[in-house]
C-alpha cells in the first residue's frame, strides 16, 4: 500500500500557509519566526489554534482563530495550489503497476477535496484519511498504525511519502517504509530527512 501525504508532498501548498501565518501574525504585530512555524507545521488545525492562542496570548477563541485562517486561505486550494513536479507521471506508473494508493493528510478536509478535484488526483486513490477527523496529528506512531488498520493492511506493508520530518519519524517507528519528499519551506530538515528516511527524493521524477 502506497500512502501519500498531501501538503508539500503531492501539492505545492506549504507557501500558502506561510503567507496565511505571516498575515495573521502581522495583524497582531508579531514576527513570523521559525519557532512559530515549527509550532504549527504538519499538524491538525485544532492543535495549531491551541499553540497559536498560547504563543501569542490571544483573547480570541480557537474557533475564531481557525475561522480567520480559513478566510485567509479561502479559494486557494481549488484554484491556485499546483502539483509538485512529476506527481501525475509517478501516480500513473504506480496505478499501471497495480499498486493500491491512499492519501493520509493533516490538511483541512474541504481544502483537500478542493485541491484533489482541481488537480485531477481523486481517481488515483481508494481512500483519503484525515488526521483531523481522527483527532490526532501525524507525529504519533499510533496514528500511522491506525491508518494502516483503516486501510486493511499491516504497517510493514506500507510505503509512506511525506515531506514532514516528524511524520517520517513516526511512520518509521510504526514499522512503515518511508520516502521523504523535499519541500523548500523545510530546507533545513534535509540532512535529518536523509538520515531518518529509507529514501529521500527531491521530486517524484527521481522515481520514474
N, C-alpha and C positions, 0 to 999 in steps of 0.2 A: 504494500500500500504506500503510495506516494502522498505525503501530506505537505501542503504549501501554506505558508503564511501569506498574507495579502499585502499590507502596507510595507513598502520598502523591499519586498521580495518579488511579487508579481507586478505590482504597480508602483510608480514613482510618486508617492504621495507624502513622504515624510516632510518635504518642504512646505506642504500645505499647513501642517501642524506647527512648524517653526514659525510661520507667519502669523497663524492664529495666536500662538503664545506671545509673540512679540507685541502684537496689537493689544491683547488682553493685559499684559504687564504694563505696556506703555500708557494705557488709560489710567493706570494706578501709580504711575511714576516710578515703576520698578524696572530694573535692567533685566535683560534676558541673559541668564548665566548657565554655565554647564551644570551647576548644581540643580537648578530648576529643571533644565532639560532632562537630566537623568532621573529626576523625581517623577516626571510624568510620561517618560518614554516607554513604549512597549507594555502598557498596562491598560486595564479596562477603565472606562470613563469615570465610574464612581470612585475608584481609587485615586485617579488624577484630581478629582474635585476635592477629596479629603486632604490630599497632600497640599494642593494649592491654597485651600482655605487656611490651613495651619501655617504654611510657609509665608503667606502674605498677611496673616492675622486679619482675615476679612470678616466683615459682618454678614455678607451675603450667605445664603444657604447654599449647600452643594447643588441643589436643583437649579438655583438661579445662576450659579457659575456654569453649569453644564448648558443651560439654555443660551447663555451668551456665546459659548464656544460653538454651539450648533448654528447660531445666527451667523457667526463669522465664517464658518465653513460651508454654509448653505450653497448648494449648487455645484460645488467644485468637483465632487466625485462623479457626478453624472455628466460632466461636460469637459472639465479641464485636465483631470489627472490622466497621464499617459501610462502605457505599459512600460515595464523595464525592457531593455534590449533582448531580442530573440526569444521572448516568452512564448509566443504562439507557435513558433517553429519547434521549440522543445516540447510543448504540450502535444502538438500534432504527432511528433515522433513517439512520445510515451503512449498516446492513445492507439496509434498504429501497432505498437508492441503489445497491446492488451493490458497495460498497467491500470489498476484501479487508482483513482485520484480523488482527493478531498482537499478542502480548504479548512484551516483551523486558524482563526483570527481573533485578535482583540479589537478589531475595527467595530465601529458602531454599525449594527445590522443594516439600517437603512442606507448608510453610506456604502457598505459592502455590496449590497444588492444593486445599487445605482451604478457603481463602477463596473461590476461584473457584467451587467446587461449592456452598458455603454461600450465596453471594450470587447465584447464577444466571448467572455470567459465562461459563462454559465454552462454551456453544453459539455464542457470537459470534465465536470466534477459531479460525482454522485451525491455528495453531501457537503454542506458548509456548517461547520461547528463554530459557534460564537462563544468565546470565553466570557463575554459579558453576560450571556444567558446562563452560564454555569456558575457565575458569581465568583470566579477565581481568576487571577491573572496567569500569564504564561511563564511565571518564574518558579513554579512548583512542579516537581516531577509527578506529583499525584494527578495534576490536570492532564498531563500527556498520557498517563496510564488510562485515565477516564476517556480521553479522546479515542484511544485505540479500542477501548471497550465498546464505545458507541459505534465504532466502525466495524466491529466484529472481528478484530484481528489482535494479535499479540504485539506489544511494543517492539519486540525484536524483529518483527516482520514489517516494520515501518521505516521509511526514509523521510526525514523532515528537512524541508528547505526553509530557512529563516534568516533574517538579517539581524536579529537580536542576540547579543551575546548571552544574556540571561536566559532567554528561551532555549538557545542551543545547549547551554549547560544543563538546564532542567530536562530536556529531551534525552540527552546522553545519560543522565542519571536514571531516567525511566527505562533505559535499555534500547532506545532507538538509535539508528544510524543517522548522522546529522551532516547536512551540507550547508555550510554558511554562505550567505549571499552578501556581496559587498553593497553598501549604500554610503554615499558620500557624506551624509549627515553624521554618520558614526565612524568616520575615517579613523579615529584614534583607537577603535576597537579591533582593527585588522590584525595586529600581532596576536592578541588573545584569541580571536576567532580562528586563526590558523592553528593555534595550539589546541584548542578545545574540539574543533570540528573534525570529522573524518575526512572531509574535503572542503575546500574553500574556493569559491568562484567569484570572479569579477562580474560576470554576467552569464546568462544561460547559453550564449554562443560557445562557451568552452565545453559544453556537454554535447554539442551536436557533432 
